[in-house]
């Protein structure tokens, strides 16, 4: 009899602990949460407004990055570049000051002083696409997302902001010969490094004179 009471008490204790550890939630609430669509526009705007400015402020000078790559490319790419995918393409946030030498329909050819010579940098002003801004910023962790669609949508929203907010007033006021300061993203292939005529995707632009 005592043995039966003992087992009964143990059973009741286990049942009580199990009840306390189980969290019940309405099935409708579960389905609602699971079915929520990722809001890329809101996520990207928060990124742009709150986190990206600090990254732009700390962007490496393009001429410094090039000099570092020329000395030790392995260390340079490890320290100053980022990429989500495994591969040769790397992305960096850089700052550069130069002269708007040629203004084309889709790009501006910048002349930049480097190592006692002039270096050409192409500033994209029309075709803003790809993952350069997203990856160069190093603000998006691939582990936080379950599909590539959401990741790509972040890139699309960041690129859209550049096209609709950053570039229109700049393109309206830029003139040949203006001195400009640009902070943005560049893409480089670490196995086939080409430092001539790099293309810069602008994120912050300023006409100095």
N, C-alpha and C positions, 0 to 999 in steps of 0.2 A: 504494500500500500504506500509506504513512504517512498519507494523507488518510483512508483507511478506519479506521485505528486512532484517528485524531483524533476522527472522528464517533462511534466506539464509546465512547471515553472520555467525550465530552460526553453521550451517551445514558445511560451508567451514572451520571454525576454528577446529571443531572436526575432520574433514577429514585430515587437515594438521597435527594435533597432532598425529593422528593414523598412518599417513604415516611415520612420523619421528620415531615412536616407533617400527616399524616393520623392522626386519632385514631379508633381502632376501639372500639366499645362494643356490648355484647350487645343484640340487638334486644329481648329481654325487658325489659332495664333501661330502654331508651328508651320502650317502651310503658307500663311501670310509672310512669315520671316523667310522661309525657304524660297518663296517665289519673288522676293524683292529683287528688282533689277538694279544693277550697279549704276549709280549716277555719276558718270564720268565727268560731266560738266561741272557739277558741284565739287567733286574731288579735285579736279584740276585747277579750279578757281582758288580753292583754299591753298593748294600747293603754290600757285602763282603768287598769291597775295601774302602768304605767311612764311613760307619756307625758302622759296626761290631767291628772293632779294639778297639774303645773307650769302647764298652760294655765289651769286653774281659779284657781290662785293669782294669775295675772296678768290675770284677767278685769277688764274695765272696769266702773266703777260705772254702773249703769243711768241714774241721773240725769245723770251726766257725758256719757254717750253721747247722751241726748236733747238736752241743752243744745248739744252739738257739732253734732248734726243740724239743730237750729233755726238755727244760725249759718251752717254750710256743709255741706249734706247730701252733696254730691259727695265732698268730702274725708273726711267722716265715714264714709261707706260704704266708701270705698277703703281707709281705714286700719283700721277696726274691724269689718269684716264679711267674710264669705267665702261662696262658693257654687261648686259643681262645674259646674252647668249655666249656660249663657248665658241670661240673662233678668233679670227685675226682682226676683225674690225673693232676699233676702240673709239671712245668718244670723250672729248675734253671740253670743259668750259674755259674760255680764254678771253682776254681783254687785249684790244689792239687799237692804236691810234695811227691814223694815216691820212692821206689825201685822196679825195674822190677824183681820180684822174679821168675816168671815162664812165659816163652814165648810160647804160644800155636799158632796153625795155625790161629785161628780166634780172639784171644784176648790175652792180657797181664795181668797177675795177679800182681797187685801192692800191696806192703805192705806200709801202711801209719801209722806213729806214731799218736796216738790219746789217750788222757787220760791215759797215762802210760801203754799203750798196743798197739798191732799192729792191724790195721784195714785192711780188704781186700777190694780193689776196682778193679773191672773188667774194663779194658780199651779195648773197641771194636776196632778192627783193620781190620775187614773184612766186616761184615754185618752192614753197615751204612745206616739206613733207618728210616722212621717215621718223625714226626714233632718236635722232641726235640730241634734241633738247632733253627729252625724258631720261635717256641713259647718261648723258654728260652731267646732269644735275645730281645723279646718284641719290635721288630722293624717293625712288620707288623700289620696293623690295619685291622681287618676283615671288617669294614665298608667301606673300600676303594675298595672292590671287590664284584662282583655280583654273582660269582659262586665259588664252592669249587674246581673246576678243576684248576683254576689259583692259588689258595692258595696252593694246593698240589704240583703244578709244582714248586713253590718256594722252598718248602722243598726238592724236588727231585734234584734241581740244587745245593742247598747248600750241600746236602749229596754227590753229585757227585764231588764237589770241594774238599771235604775232602778225598774221595776215590782216586782221580786222582792227587791231588796236595800236600795235607798235609801228607798223610800216606806213600806213596812209599819211599821217602828218609828216613823217620823215621824207617820204617820196615827194610830197608837195613842196617842201622847202629846200631840199638838197640841190646844190648847184655845183657844176664842175669847178674843181679847184678848192672846194670847201675842205677844211680840216675836220675830220670826224673821229669820234671815239665809239667803238662798238664792243659790246660784250655779248658773246654767244657761244654756239656749239660747233665743233668741227669733228669730222669723221676721218680717221686714219687707219690704214692697213699696216699693222705692225710688222708684217712680213715683207711688205712691198712699200716701203716708206717713200712718199713723194711730197716733199716740202715746198715745191714750187706750185704756185697757183692753187693754194688750199681754198676750199669753199667754206665760208663762214655763215652759219644760220643765225641771224641776229635775234637777240632777246631784249637787249637794251641798247639804244642808239642815241647819240648826242652830236649835234652840229656845234663844233667849237668856234669856228670862224669862217 
